[in-house]
Amino acid sequence: MAKHRSSQRWLTEHHKDPYVKRAREEGYRSRAAYKLLEINKRDRLLRPGMTIIDLGAAPGGWSQVAVKQVGRTGRVIAVDMLPMAPVAGVDFIQGDFREQVVLDEILALLAGRSVDLVISDMAPNITGMRAVDQPGSMYLVELAVELSIQVMHEGGGMLLKVFQGAGFQEVVRDLHQHYERVVIRKPDASRARSRETYIVAQNFRGVATG
């Protein structure tokens, strides 16, 4: 009964959500598009001609924003375990980002081209048990950071969804080792009661050698 009440409360909140209504009116697939738009307005992450990897892309709200910003000379590669209806100008890979075969597909599409920006709205399947959900979330963040180090050129950046909790500060410290600028954002479009927050990392220093 408690689960039913919680689901009903979520549906009621969802239908009243101004960002949900706005997304329908403006043609975005999810309210999440406004999180990226708001952060981009503040931190200027997206520019014409960029090569972007969008992790956890489905249903495609962030990809819609990204492909519009990069224009014809840019490229967006979207990845998700779930299916995603085509977005014009976006290359989509359906598969588990944690598997090597998916990474190989990403590298094949890049064809040696370096990446300007990795954006990740990934989250594990939420169980409601923080002891399970938090480690799962942080593992996805760590994988996204590892990918960025592998494919990004100097000066590139990241935008990561992270849940506040165990491991959060460690991720921030790790990003400071690789990026010159690391800031935390909580966009208005992110529900206040949600533990989600976003880390913006800019000016990748490159991979240390020697």
Buried (B, 14 or more C-beta within 10 A) or exposed (E): EEEEEEEEEEEEEEEEBEBBEBBEEEEBBBBBBBBBBBBBEEBEBBBEEBBBBBBBBBBBBBBBBBBBBBEEEBBBBBBBBEEBEEBEBBBBBBBEBEEEEBBEBBBEBBEEEEBBBBBBBBBBEEEEEBEEBBBBBBBBBBBBBEBBBEBBEEBBBBBBBBBBBEBBEEBBEBBEEBBEEBEEBBBEBBEEEEBBBBBBBBEBEEEEEE
